[in-house]
């Protein structure tokens, strides 16, 4: 399956919803749900937005890492969505800390 075919499947909310339970353990699911909630989204909405944000904002090395992981994946859809969500969660976690620091007068991003 090509990367384009995988990405097209992510347009189907039902497909994304079926993958969500397979993406990580309970701790990862909790973290992903927490970041989604911080952005006023359900986990499924956040997953879909993560795909779009990765597609438009990931750097070349992010894409190369993703393609490399997909070449070894038993389930490319799960690997792709997990990588894209991890990418988004990492950035959103930094943004949340940055915004909280400025609201409380903390200044710089940790």
C-alpha positions in Angstrom: 0.0 0.0 0.0 1.4 3.4 -1.0 1.6 6.4 1.4 -1.0 8.2 -0.7 -3.4 5.3 -0.3 -2.8 5.3 3.5 -3.4 9.1 3.7 -6.6 8.9 1.7 -7.9 6.3 4.2 -7.5 8.9 6.9 -10.2 11.0 5.2 -12.7 8.4 6.5 -13.5 9.2 10.1 -14.7 5.6 10.7 -11.3 4.3 9.5 -9.5 6.6 11.9 -11.9 5.6 14.8 -11.1 1.9 14.2 -7.4 2.6 14.4 -7.4 4.7 17.6 -7.5 1.8 20.1 -4.5 0.2 18.4 -2.2 3.2 18.6 -0.8 2.8 22.0 -1.1 1.7 25.6 -3.4 3.2 28.2 -0.8 5.8 29.1 -0.4 6.9 25.5 -4.2 7.0 25.0 -4.6 9.2 28.1 -1.9 11.6 27.0 -3.4 11.8 23.5 -6.9 12.4 24.9 -5.6 15.0 27.3 -3.9 17.0 24.5 -7.0 16.7 22.3 -9.1 18.0 25.2 -6.8 20.9 25.7 -7.5 21.8 22.1 -11.3 21.4 22.5 -11.4 18.3 20.4 -12.4 14.7 20.8 -9.6 12.2 20.2 -10.9 11.3 16.7 -11.1 14.9 15.7 -7.6 15.5 17.0 -6.3 12.4 15.1 -7.7 13.8 11.9 -6.3 17.2 12.5 -2.9 15.6 13.3 -2.8 14.0 9.9 -3.6 17.3 8.2 -1.1 19.2 10.3 1.7 16.7 9.7 0.9 16.8 5.9 1.3 20.5 5.8 3.9 21.2 8.5 6.3 18.2 8.8 9.9 18.7 7.7 11.7 16.5 5.2 13.3 14.4 8.0 9.9 13.8 9.6 8.6 12.4 6.2 11.8 10.3 5.7 11.4 8.8 9.2 7.7 8.1 8.5 8.4 6.4 5.2 11.2 4.3 6.8 8.9 3.2 9.6 6.2 2.3 7.0 8.6 0.1 5.1 9.0 -2.1 8.2 5.4 -2.0 9.4 3.0 -4.9 9.7 0.1 -2.4 9.7 1.1 0.8 7.9 -2.1 2.6 8.8 -1.5 2.2 12.5 2.2 3.2 12.2 1.4 6.2 10.1 -1.4 7.6 12.3 0.7 7.0 15.5 3.7 8.8 14.0 1.6 11.7 12.9 -0.2 12.0 16.2 3.1 11.7 18.1 4.5 14.5 16.0 1.4 16.7 16.7 1.3 15.8 20.4 5.0 16.8 20.8 4.3 20.2 19.2 1.0 20.8 21.0 2.5 19.9 24.4 5.2 22.6 23.8 2.5 25.1 22.8 0.5 24.3 25.9 3.5 24.8 28.2 4.4 28.0 26.3 0.9 29.4 26.6 0.6 28.5 30.3 4.0 30.1 31.1 2.8 33.4 29.5 -0.5 33.3 31.2 1.2 33.0 34.6 4.1 35.3 33.8 6.5 32.5 33.5 8.2 33.9 30.4 10.3 31.6 28.4 9.3 28.2 27.0 10.7 25.4 29.1 
